[in-house]
């Protein structure tokens, strides 16, 4: 893995992340990647303005709290770090099917029709 450069600090600028369902050492590694890429880490979704929940599985207790924002797999963080750029969130949502539009808001769970509003929270969308 290549070390983070100065431009990497801009990748998640304005984005706030919460992790759910992960244990150390993986949790610690994800937090390091988030902060190295300029994101902010919170321990609880209730700490506004969270924009991304990175979940180990789809229906974690924290995922049920999300009304607006992204609920994504850990691969989102790993792939953004590996590619040194912000990637579109849509393909990292639970239940994503190849061919789905990357620019449509994601329905994050079957029971909560939460839609992505990261842009309104100051976190510009992936490119």
C-alpha positions, 0 to 999 in steps of 0.5 A: 500500500502506498503511503497517503500523500497531501492530496489524500487529505482532501478525499473525504474532506467534509465527510463524517463516518461512523463504523458499526459491527467491526472489532479491532484491529480492523476497526482501528485500521478503518479509522486510520484510513478515514482520518488519513483521507481527511474524514472525521470519525464519530463513535455514534450516528447521533453525533451530527453531521454524519454522512457515511455509516460503514457497516459490517453487515446490513442491519446493524443497530446503528444502521437502523438509526440512519435516516439520511446518509450512506450505509456502505460496506468496508470496501468503500474505505479500502478502495478509496484508500487504494485508489487515492480518490473518492469513489461513487458510494452507490456500488458500495451499498448493501444490495447493489446490483451492477448496472444500478445508476451510481448517481441515484440515492441509495435506499439503505435498508429494507425497513428504513427508506433513508436516502443519501444527503451527503452533499447537503451535509457538506460532503461532496459526492464521489467522482 
